[in-house]
Amino acid sequence: MGVISLLWIIWALTTPNNYIWPVWPTLGWGIGLASHGFGAYSSGNEGLVEREYKKLSEKSEE
């Protein structure tokens, strides 16, 4: 998020009346974030979460 903000600040300070180029990295970052969130929180991952929890619980008992 900090890099995206920095890109917009650079754009605003250097070329405010020209082509709005920071929109492309922002869209790319947003698409990546959305796809990661969809993969992490989509249905069907309940078994994976339970398996990982069990593995971590067993590791902490050792």
N, CA, C, O and CB atoms as a CASP TS submission, in Angstrom:
PFRMAT TS
TARGET T0000
AUTHOR 0000-0000-0000
METHOD Language model
MODEL 1
PARENT N/A
ATOM      1  N   MET     1       0.828  -1.193   0.000  1.00  0.00           N
ATOM      2  CA  MET     1       0.000   0.000   0.000  1.00  0.00           C
ATOM      3  C   MET     1       0.870   1.254   0.000  1.00  0.00           C
ATOM      4  O   MET     1       0.516   2.260  -0.614  1.00  0.00           O
ATOM      5  CB  MET     1      -0.941   0.000   1.209  1.00  0.00           C
ATOM      6  N   GLY     2       1.987   1.191   0.677  1.00  0.00           N
ATOM      7  CA  GLY     2       2.877   2.344   0.730  1.00  0.00           C
ATOM      8  C   GLY     2       3.470   2.672  -0.626  1.00  0.00           C
ATOM      9  O   GLY     2       3.641   3.843  -0.964  1.00  0.00           O
ATOM     10  N   VAL     3       3.785   1.645  -1.406  1.00  0.00           N
ATOM     11  CA  VAL     3       4.360   1.875  -2.730  1.00  0.00           C
ATOM     12  C   VAL     3       3.328   2.530  -3.642  1.00  0.00           C
ATOM     13  O   VAL     3       3.655   3.451  -4.390  1.00  0.00           O
ATOM     14  CB  VAL     3       4.861   0.550  -3.346  1.00  0.00           C
ATOM     15  N   ILE     4       2.100   2.065  -3.585  1.00  0.00           N
ATOM     16  CA  ILE     4       1.036   2.651  -4.410  1.00  0.00           C
ATOM     17  C   ILE     4       0.837   4.116  -4.034  1.00  0.00           C
ATOM     18  O   ILE     4       0.701   4.967  -4.913  1.00  0.00           O
ATOM     19  CB  ILE     4      -0.293   1.863  -4.241  1.00  0.00           C
ATOM     20  N   SER     5       0.819   4.412  -2.756  1.00  0.00           N
ATOM     21  CA  SER     5       0.684   5.803  -2.314  1.00  0.00           C
ATOM     22  C   SER     5       1.846   6.654  -2.803  1.00  0.00           C
ATOM     23  O   SER     5       1.661   7.790  -3.239  1.00  0.00           O
ATOM     24  CB  SER     5       0.596   5.873  -0.789  1.00  0.00           C
ATOM     25  N   LEU     6       3.036   6.093  -2.726  1.00  0.00           N
ATOM     26  CA  LEU     6       4.216   6.814  -3.188  1.00  0.00           C
ATOM     27  C   LEU     6       4.142   7.097  -4.689  1.00  0.00           C
ATOM     28  O   LEU     6       4.518   8.183  -5.130  1.00  0.00           O
ATOM     29  CB  LEU     6       5.481   6.018  -2.866  1.00  0.00           C
ATOM     30  N   LEU     7       3.665   6.142  -5.468  1.00  0.00           N
ATOM     31  CA  LEU     7       3.516   6.360  -6.904  1.00  0.00           C
ATOM     32  C   LEU     7       2.538   7.496  -7.202  1.00  0.00           C
ATOM     33  O   LEU     7       2.786   8.318  -8.084  1.00  0.00           O
ATOM     34  CB  LEU     7       3.048   5.076  -7.584  1.00  0.00           C
ATOM     35  N   TRP     8       1.429   7.540  -6.466  1.00  0.00           N
ATOM     36  CA  TRP     8       0.449   8.610  -6.672  1.00  0.00           C
ATOM     37  C   TRP     8       1.016   9.967  -6.257  1.00  0.00           C
ATOM     38  O   TRP     8       0.736  10.981  -6.895  1.00  0.00           O
ATOM     39  CB  TRP     8      -0.835   8.316  -5.885  1.00  0.00           C
ATOM     40  N   ILE     9       1.809   9.983  -5.194  1.00  0.00           N
ATOM     41  CA  ILE     9       2.436  11.240  -4.763  1.00  0.00           C
ATOM     42  C   ILE     9       3.439  11.715  -5.804  1.00  0.00           C
ATOM     43  O   ILE     9       3.491  12.903  -6.124  1.00  0.00           O
ATOM     44  CB  ILE     9       3.132  11.064  -3.393  1.00  0.00           C
ATOM     45  N   ILE    10       4.238  10.788  -6.335  1.00  0.00           N
ATOM     46  CA  ILE    10       5.193  11.156  -7.382  1.00  0.00           C
ATOM     47  C   ILE    10       4.459  11.721  -8.586  1.00  0.00           C
ATOM     48  O   ILE    10       4.868  12.739  -9.145  1.00  0.00           O
ATOM     49  CB  ILE    10       6.046   9.943  -7.797  1.00  0.00           C
ATOM     50  N   TRP    11       3.384  11.069  -8.983  1.00  0.00           N
ATOM     51  CA  TRP    11       2.599  11.555 -10.122  1.00  0.00           C
ATOM     52  C   TRP    11       2.052  12.959  -9.848  1.00  0.00           C
ATOM     53  O   TRP    11       2.138  13.842 -10.702  1.00  0.00           O
ATOM     54  CB  TRP    11       1.439  10.584 -10.428  1.00  0.00           C
ATOM     55  N   ALA    12       1.492  13.155  -8.654  1.00  0.00           N
ATOM     56  CA  ALA    12       0.888  14.449  -8.322  1.00  0.00           C
ATOM     57  C   ALA    12       1.918  15.576  -8.294  1.00  0.00           C
ATOM     58  O   ALA    12       1.611  16.714  -8.649  1.00  0.00           O
ATOM     59  CB  ALA    12       0.185  14.367  -6.975  1.00  0.00           C
ATOM     60  N   LEU    13       3.124  15.259  -7.875  1.00  0.00           N
ATOM     61  CA  LEU    13       4.160  16.292  -7.783  1.00  0.00           C
ATOM     62  C   LEU    13       4.864  16.563  -9.110  1.00  0.00           C
ATOM     63  O   LEU    13       5.438  17.634  -9.303  1.00  0.00           O
ATOM     64  CB  LEU    13       5.181  15.892  -6.752  1.00  0.00           C
ATOM     65  N   THR    14       4.820  15.600 -10.017  1.00  0.00           N
ATOM     66  CA  THR    14       5.588  15.769 -11.247  1.00  0.00           C
ATOM     67  C   THR    14       4.735  16.001 -12.492  1.00  0.00           C
ATOM     68  O   THR    14       5.079  16.852 -13.312  1.00  0.00           O
ATOM     69  CB  THR    14       6.443  14.571 -11.459  1.00  0.00           C
ATOM     70  N   THR    15       3.653  15.282 -12.654  1.00  0.00           N
ATOM     71  CA  THR    15       2.858  15.388 -13.883  1.00  0.00           C
ATOM     72  C   THR    15       1.356  15.385 -13.595  1.00  0.00           C
ATOM     73  O   THR    15       0.661  14.487 -14.072  1.00  0.00           O
ATOM     74  CB  THR    15       3.204  14.241 -14.833  1.00  0.00           C
ATOM     75  N   PRO    16       0.833  16.332 -12.848  1.00  0.00           N
ATOM     76  CA  PRO    16      -0.593  16.280 -12.487  1.00  0.00           C
ATOM     77  C   PRO    16      -1.542  16.500 -13.657  1.00  0.00           C
ATOM     78  O   PRO    16      -2.689  16.058 -13.588  1.00  0.00           O
ATOM     79  CB  PRO    16      -0.878  17.304 -11.439  1.00  0.00           C
ATOM     80  N   ASN    17      -1.114  17.164 -14.729  1.00  0.00           N
ATOM     81  CA  ASN    17      -2.030  17.454 -15.834  1.00  0.00           C
ATOM     82  C   ASN    17      -1.888  16.487 -16.995  1.00  0.00           C
ATOM     83  O   ASN    17      -2.599  16.612 -17.992  1.00  0.00           O
ATOM     84  CB  ASN    17      -1.810  18.853 -16.325  1.00  0.00           C
ATOM     85  N   ASN    18      -0.995  15.542 -16.886  1.00  0.00           N
ATOM     86  CA  ASN    18      -0.750  14.599 -17.969  1.00  0.00           C
ATOM     87  C   ASN    18      -1.404  13.252 -17.696  1.00  0.00           C
ATOM     88  O   ASN    18      -2.288  13.125 -16.850  1.00  0.00           O
ATOM     89  CB  ASN    18       0.743  14.418 -18.179  1.00  0.00           C
ATOM     90  N   TYR    19      -0.948  12.263 -18.430  1.00  0.00           N
ATOM     91  CA  TYR    19      -1.457  10.898 -18.338  1.00  0.00           C
ATOM     92  C   TYR    19      -1.404  10.373 -16.902  1.00  0.00           C
ATOM     93  O   TYR    19      -0.387  10.511 -16.223  1.00  0.00           O
ATOM     94  CB  TYR    19      -0.660   9.978 -19.259  1.00  0.00           C
ATOM     95  N   ILE    20      -2.482   9.785 -16.454  1.00  0.00           N
ATOM     96  CA  ILE    20      -2.569   9.267 -15.082  1.00  0.00           C
ATOM     97  C   ILE    20      -2.016   7.842 -15.071  1.00  0.00           C
ATOM     98  O   ILE    20      -2.772   6.871 -15.098  1.00  0.00           O
ATOM     99  CB  ILE    20      -4.054   9.301 -14.546  1.00  0.00           C
ATOM    100  N   TRP    21      -0.690   7.731 -15.030  1.00  0.00           N
ATOM    101  CA  TRP    21      -0.040   6.429 -15.103  1.00  0.00           C
ATOM    102  C   TRP    21      -0.130   5.580 -13.832  1.00  0.00           C
ATOM    103  O   TRP    21      -0.049   4.357 -13.948  1.00  0.00           O
ATOM    104  CB  TRP    21       1.379   6.627 -15.442  1.00  0.00           C
ATOM    105  N   PRO    22      -0.292   6.141 -12.623  1.00  0.00           N
ATOM    106  CA  PRO    22      -0.341   5.264 -11.440  1.00  0.00           C
ATOM    107  C   PRO    22      -1.582   4.381 -11.374  1.00  0.00           C
ATOM    108  O   PRO    22      -1.663   3.480 -10.539  1.00  0.00           O
ATOM    109  CB  PRO    22      -0.273   6.097 -10.195  1.00  0.00           C
ATOM    110  N   VAL    23      -2.540   4.638 -12.246  1.00  0.00           N
ATOM    111  CA  VAL    23      -3.734   3.807 -12.230  1.00  0.00           C
ATOM    112  C   VAL    23      -3.412   2.359 -12.614  1.00  0.00           C
ATOM    113  O   VAL    23      -4.066   1.439 -12.122  1.00  0.00           O
ATOM    114  CB  VAL    23      -4.786   4.381 -13.178  1.00  0.00           C
ATOM    115  N   TRP    24      -2.421   2.140 -13.480  1.00  0.00           N
ATOM    116  CA  TRP    24      -2.089   0.787 -13.920  1.00  0.00           C
ATOM    117  C   TRP    24      -1.461  -0.051 -12.814  1.00  0.00           C
ATOM    118  O   TRP    24      -1.903  -1.181 -12.605  1.00  0.00           O
ATOM    119  CB  TRP    24      -1.153   0.846 -15.102  1.00  0.00           C
ATOM    120  N   PRO    25      -0.451   0.443 -12.092  1.00  0.00           N
ATOM    121  CA  PRO    25       0.047  -0.376 -10.974  1.00  0.00           C
ATOM    122  C   PRO    25      -1.007  -0.571  -9.881  1.00  0.00           C
ATOM    123  O   PRO    25      -1.045  -1.611  -9.223  1.00  0.00           O
ATOM    124  CB  PRO    25       1.294   0.269 -10.370  1.00  0.00           C
ATOM    125  N   THR    26      -1.868   0.447  -9.693  1.00  0.00           N
ATOM    126  CA  THR    26      -2.921   0.326  -8.688  1.00  0.00           C
ATOM    127  C   THR    26      -3.901  -0.773  -9.068  1.00  0.00           C
ATOM    128  O   THR    26      -4.288  -1.579  -8.222  1.00  0.00           O
ATOM    129  CB  THR    26      -3.661   1.659  -8.518  1.00  0.00           C
ATOM    130  N   LEU    27      -4.307  -0.812 -10.341  1.00  0.00           N
ATOM    131  CA  LEU    27      -5.212  -1.869 -10.794  1.00  0.00           C
ATOM    132  C   LEU    27      -4.561  -3.241 -10.698  1.00  0.00           C
ATOM    133  O   LEU    27      -5.205  -4.206 -10.286  1.00  0.00           O
ATOM    134  CB  LEU    27      -5.657  -1.606 -12.228  1.00  0.00           C
ATOM    135  N   GLY    28      -3.300  -3.335 -11.072  1.00  0.00           N
ATOM    136  CA  GLY    28      -2.597  -4.614 -10.970  1.00  0.00           C
ATOM    137  C   GLY    28      -2.510  -5.103  -9.547  1.00  0.00           C
ATOM    138  O   GLY    28      -2.716  -6.284  -9.269  1.00  0.00           O
ATOM    139  N   TRP    29      -2.203  -4.186  -8.642  1.00  0.00           N
ATOM    140  CA  TRP    29      -2.129  -4.548  -7.227  1.00  0.00           C
ATOM    141  C   TRP    29      -3.506  -4.976  -6.715  1.00  0.00           C
ATOM    142  O   TRP    29      -3.622  -5.944  -5.963  1.00  0.00           O
ATOM    143  CB  TRP    29      -1.587  -3.365  -6.391  1.00  0.00           C
ATOM    144  N   GLY    30      -4.542  -4.253  -7.124  1.00  0.00           N
ATOM    145  CA  GLY    30      -5.905  -4.584  -6.695  1.00  0.00           C
ATOM    146  C   GLY    30      -6.359  -5.940  -7.200  1.00  0.00           C
ATOM    147  O   GLY    30      -6.999  -6.697  -6.471  1.00  0.00           O
ATOM    148  N   ILE    31      -6.028  -6.251  -8.455  1.00  0.00           N
ATOM    149  CA  ILE    31      -6.394  -7.554  -9.013  1.00  0.00           C
ATOM    150  C   ILE    31      -5.664  -8.669  -8.270  1.00  0.00           C
ATOM    151  O   ILE    31      -6.258  -9.700  -7.956  1.00  0.00           O
ATOM    152  CB  ILE    31      -6.069  -7.613 -10.523  1.00  0.00           C
ATOM    153  N   GLY    32      -4.391  -8.467  -7.991  1.00  0.00           N
ATOM    154  CA  GLY    32      -3.638  -9.465  -7.240  1.00  0.00           C
ATOM    155  C   GLY    32      -4.177  -9.660  -5.834  1.00  0.00           C
ATOM    156  O   GLY    32      -4.280 -10.788  -5.351  1.00  0.00           O
ATOM    157  N   LEU    33      -4.518  -8.575  -5.187  1.00  0.00           N
ATOM    158  CA  LEU    33      -5.073  -8.641  -3.834  1.00  0.00           C
ATOM    159  C   LEU    33      -6.430  -9.342  -3.829  1.00  0.00           C
ATOM    160  O   LEU    33      -6.705 -10.165  -2.956  1.00  0.00           O
ATOM    161  CB  LEU    33      -5.209  -7.232  -3.243  1.00  0.00           C
ATOM    162  N   ALA    34      -7.270  -9.016  -4.802  1.00  0.00           N
ATOM    163  CA  ALA    34      -8.587  -9.645  -4.887  1.00  0.00           C
ATOM    164  C   ALA    34      -8.478 -11.142  -5.161  1.00  0.00           C
ATOM    165  O   ALA    34      -9.206 -11.935  -4.565  1.00  0.00           O
ATOM    166  CB  ALA    34      -9.421  -8.977  -5.975  1.00  0.00           C
ATOM    167  N   SER    35      -7.572 -11.533  -6.061  1.00  0.00           N
ATOM    168  CA  SER    35      -7.435 -12.959  -6.359  1.00  0.00           C
ATOM    169  C   SER    35      -6.864 -13.725  -5.160  1.00  0.00           C
ATOM    170  O   SER    35      -7.250 -14.866  -4.907  1.00  0.00           O
ATOM    171  CB  SER    35      -6.536 -13.160  -7.589  1.00  0.00           C
ATOM    172  N   HIS    36      -5.956 -13.101  -4.435  1.00  0.00           N
ATOM    173  CA  HIS    36      -5.424 -13.742  -3.230  1.00  0.00           C
ATOM    174  C   HIS    36      -6.529 -13.909  -2.187  1.00  0.00           C
ATOM    175  O   HIS    36      -6.657 -14.972  -1.580  1.00  0.00           O
ATOM    176  CB  HIS    36      -4.252 -12.918  -2.646  1.00  0.00           C
ATOM    177  N   GLY    37      -7.324 -12.864  -1.980  1.00  0.00           N
ATOM    178  CA  GLY    37      -8.419 -12.941  -1.028  1.00  0.00           C
ATOM    179  C   GLY    37      -9.450 -13.976  -1.428  1.00  0.00           C
ATOM    180  O   GLY    37      -9.964 -14.711  -0.585  1.00  0.00           O
ATOM    181  N   PHE    38      -9.752 -14.033  -2.721  1.00  0.00           N
ATOM    182  CA  PHE    38     -10.714 -15.028  -3.184  1.00  0.00           C
ATOM    183  C   PHE    38     -10.194 -16.439  -2.936  1.00  0.00           C
ATOM    184  O   PHE    38     -10.939 -17.308  -2.483  1.00  0.00           O
ATOM    185  CB  PHE    38     -11.018 -14.829  -4.673  1.00  0.00           C
ATOM    186  N   GLY    39      -8.928 -16.666  -3.231  1.00  0.00           N
ATOM    187  CA  GLY    39      -8.358 -17.991  -3.006  1.00  0.00           C
ATOM    188  C   GLY    39      -8.286 -18.366  -1.538  1.00  0.00           C
ATOM    189  O   GLY    39      -8.465 -19.528  -1.172  1.00  0.00           O
ATOM    190  N   ALA    40      -8.023 -17.377  -0.704  1.00  0.00           N
ATOM    191  CA  ALA    40      -7.887 -17.657   0.731  1.00  0.00           C
ATOM    192  C   ALA    40      -9.226 -17.856   1.422  1.00  0.00           C
ATOM    193  O   ALA    40      -9.330 -18.649   2.358  1.00  0.00           O
ATOM    194  CB  ALA    40      -7.139 -16.534   1.406  1.00  0.00           C
ATOM    195  N   TYR    41     -10.250 -17.145   0.971  1.00  0.00           N
ATOM    196  CA  TYR    41     -11.524 -17.170   1.672  1.00  0.00           C
ATOM    197  C   TYR    41     -12.655 -17.827   0.896  1.00  0.00           C
ATOM    198  O   TYR    41     -13.810 -17.748   1.315  1.00  0.00           O
ATOM    199  CB  TYR    41     -11.917 -15.789   2.018  1.00  0.00           C
ATOM    200  N   SER    42     -12.356 -18.469  -0.214  1.00  0.00           N
ATOM    201  CA  SER    42     -13.408 -19.144  -0.964  1.00  0.00           C
ATOM    202  C   SER    42     -13.813 -20.420  -0.241  1.00  0.00           C
ATOM    203  O   SER    42     -13.065 -20.954   0.578  1.00  0.00           O
ATOM    204  CB  SER    42     -12.945 -19.458  -2.403  1.00  0.00           C
ATOM    205  N   SER    43     -14.997 -20.890  -0.556  1.00  0.00           N
ATOM    206  CA  SER    43     -15.474 -22.107   0.097  1.00  0.00           C
ATOM    207  C   SER    43     -14.665 -23.302  -0.391  1.00  0.00           C
ATOM    208  O   SER    43     -14.112 -23.287  -1.490  1.00  0.00           O
ATOM    209  CB  SER    43     -16.982 -22.324  -0.174  1.00  0.00           C
ATOM    210  N   GLY    44     -14.607 -24.305   0.416  1.00  0.00           N
ATOM    211  CA  GLY    44     -13.849 -25.498   0.079  1.00  0.00           C
ATOM    212  C   GLY    44     -12.499 -25.555   0.761  1.00  0.00           C
ATOM    213  O   GLY    44     -11.788 -26.550   0.622  1.00  0.00           O
ATOM    214  N   ASN    45     -12.127 -24.528   1.488  1.00  0.00           N
ATOM    215  CA  ASN    45     -10.834 -24.513   2.164  1.00  0.00           C
ATOM    216  C   ASN    45     -10.935 -24.889   3.632  1.00  0.00           C
ATOM    217  O   ASN    45      -9.937 -24.837   4.350  1.00  0.00           O
ATOM    218  CB  ASN    45     -10.205 -23.153   2.036  1.00  0.00           C
ATOM    219  N   GLU    46     -12.114 -25.264   4.089  1.00  0.00           N
ATOM    220  CA  GLU    46     -12.290 -25.570   5.505  1.00  0.00           C
ATOM    221  C   GLU    46     -11.398 -26.733   5.936  1.00  0.00           C
ATOM    222  O   GLU    46     -10.808 -26.697   7.016  1.00  0.00           O
ATOM    223  CB  GLU    46     -13.754 -25.895   5.799  1.00  0.00           C
ATOM    224  N   GLY    47     -11.301 -27.759   5.099  1.00  0.00           N
ATOM    225  CA  GLY    47     -10.454 -28.905   5.425  1.00  0.00           C
ATOM    226  C   GLY    47      -8.987 -28.515   5.511  1.00  0.00           C
ATOM    227  O   GLY    47      -8.257 -29.028   6.359  1.00  0.00           O
ATOM    228  N   LEU    48      -8.554 -27.617   4.646  1.00  0.00           N
ATOM    229  CA  LEU    48      -7.165 -27.163   4.689  1.00  0.00           C
ATOM    230  C   LEU    48      -6.867 -26.408   5.972  1.00  0.00           C
ATOM    231  O   LEU    48      -5.796 -26.563   6.560  1.00  0.00           O
ATOM    232  CB  LEU    48      -6.858 -26.283   3.486  1.00  0.00           C
ATOM    233  N   VAL    49      -7.810 -25.596   6.400  1.00  0.00           N
ATOM    234  CA  VAL    49      -7.626 -24.820   7.628  1.00  0.00           C
ATOM    235  C   VAL    49      -7.545 -25.749   8.829  1.00  0.00           C
ATOM    236  O   VAL    49      -6.677 -25.583   9.685  1.00  0.00           O
ATOM    237  CB  VAL    49      -8.772 -23.806   7.813  1.00  0.00           C
ATOM    238  N   GLU    50      -8.432 -26.713   8.897  1.00  0.00           N
ATOM    239  CA  GLU    50      -8.432 -27.659  10.013  1.00  0.00           C
ATOM    240  C   GLU    50      -7.149 -28.483  10.043  1.00  0.00           C
ATOM    241  O   GLU    50      -6.590 -28.725  11.113  1.00  0.00           O
ATOM    242  CB  GLU    50      -9.646 -28.586   9.923  1.00  0.00           C
ATOM    243  N   ARG    51      -6.680 -28.915   8.871  1.00  0.00           N
ATOM    244  CA  ARG    51      -5.453 -29.696   8.795  1.00  0.00           C
ATOM    245  C   ARG    51      -4.252 -28.882   9.267  1.00  0.00           C
ATOM    246  O   ARG    51      -3.405 -29.387  10.004  1.00  0.00           O
ATOM    247  CB  ARG    51      -5.228 -30.189   7.370  1.00  0.00           C
ATOM    248  N   GLU    52      -4.181 -27.618   8.839  1.00  0.00           N
ATOM    249  CA  GLU    52      -3.071 -26.765   9.247  1.00  0.00           C
ATOM    250  C   GLU    52      -3.129 -26.486  10.751  1.00  0.00           C
ATOM    251  O   GLU    52      -2.090 -26.467  11.412  1.00  0.00           O
ATOM    252  CB  GLU    52      -3.090 -25.445   8.456  1.00  0.00           C
ATOM    253  N   TYR    53      -4.318 -26.270  11.293  1.00  0.00           N
ATOM    254  CA  TYR    53      -4.476 -26.037  12.727  1.00  0.00           C
ATOM    255  C   TYR    53      -4.015 -27.258  13.519  1.00  0.00           C
ATOM    256  O   TYR    53      -3.324 -27.126  14.529  1.00  0.00           O
ATOM    257  CB  TYR    53      -5.943 -25.702  13.065  1.00  0.00           C
ATOM    258  N   LYS    54      -4.397 -28.433  13.059  1.00  0.00           N
ATOM    259  CA  LYS    54      -4.005 -29.662  13.740  1.00  0.00           C
ATOM    260  C   LYS    54      -2.487 -29.837  13.689  1.00  0.00           C
ATOM    261  O   LYS    54      -1.874 -30.231  14.681  1.00  0.00           O
ATOM    262  CB  LYS    54      -4.710 -30.880  13.108  1.00  0.00           C
ATOM    263  N   LYS    55      -1.884 -29.549  12.544  1.00  0.00           N
ATOM    264  CA  LYS    55      -0.436 -29.677  12.400  1.00  0.00           C
ATOM    265  C   LYS    55       0.283 -28.716  13.342  1.00  0.00           C
ATOM    266  O   LYS    55       1.268 -29.093  13.978  1.00  0.00           O
ATOM    267  CB  LYS    55      -0.014 -29.413  10.945  1.00  0.00           C
ATOM    268  N   LEU    56      -0.201 -27.479  13.435  1.00  0.00           N
ATOM    269  CA  LEU    56       0.429 -26.503  14.326  1.00  0.00           C
ATOM    270  C   LEU    56       0.222 -26.865  15.792  1.00  0.00           C
ATOM    271  O   LEU    56       1.109 -26.652  16.618  1.00  0.00           O
ATOM    272  CB  LEU    56      -0.123 -25.108  14.054  1.00  0.00           C
ATOM    273  N   SER    57      -0.949 -27.412  16.117  1.00  0.00           N
ATOM    274  CA  SER    57      -1.217 -27.832  17.495  1.00  0.00           C
ATOM    275  C   SER    57      -0.283 -28.957  17.909  1.00  0.00           C
ATOM    276  O   SER    57       0.244 -28.950  19.022  1.00  0.00           O
ATOM    277  CB  SER    57      -2.677 -28.277  17.651  1.00  0.00           C
ATOM    278  N   GLU    58      -0.075 -29.920  17.027  1.00  0.00           N
ATOM    279  CA  GLU    58       0.824 -31.029  17.328  1.00  0.00           C
ATOM    280  C   GLU    58       2.261 -30.565  17.478  1.00  0.00           C
ATOM    281  O   GLU    58       3.012 -31.088  18.302  1.00  0.00           O
ATOM    282  CB  GLU    58       0.735 -32.085  16.247  1.00  0.00           C
ATOM    283  N   LYS    59       2.639 -29.576  16.671  1.00  0.00           N
ATOM    284  CA  LYS    59       4.003 -29.052  16.735  1.00  0.00           C
ATOM    285  C   LYS    59       4.247 -28.313  18.049  1.00  0.00           C
ATOM    286  O   LYS    59       5.342 -28.390  18.606  1.00  0.00           O
ATOM    287  CB  LYS    59       4.272 -28.120  15.549  1.00  0.00           C
ATOM    288  N   SER    60       3.232 -27.593  18.551  1.00  0.00           N
ATOM    289  CA  SER    60       3.410 -26.834  19.784  1.00  0.00           C
ATOM    290  C   SER    60       3.429 -27.751  21.012  1.00  0.00           C
ATOM    291  O   SER    60       3.978 -27.372  22.047  1.00  0.00           O
ATOM    292  CB  SER    60       2.298 -25.792  19.924  1.00  0.00           C
ATOM    293  N   GLU    61       2.845 -28.940  20.919  1.00  0.00           N
ATOM    294  CA  GLU    61       2.837 -29.881  22.034  1.00  0.00           C
ATOM    295  C   GLU    61       4.201 -30.562  22.201  1.00  0.00           C
ATOM    296  O   GLU    61       4.526 -31.043  23.286  1.00  0.00           O
ATOM    297  CB  GLU    61       1.745 -30.935  21.826  1.00  0.00           C
ATOM    298  N   GLU    62       4.982 -30.601  21.146  1.00  0.00           N
ATOM    299  CA  GLU    62       6.274 -31.294  21.218  1.00  0.00           C
ATOM    300  C   GLU    62       7.301 -30.513  21.962  1.00  0.00           C
ATOM    301  O   GLU    62       8.436 -30.966  22.107  1.00  0.00           O
ATOM    302  CB  GLU    62       6.787 -31.593  19.855  1.00  0.00           C
TER
END
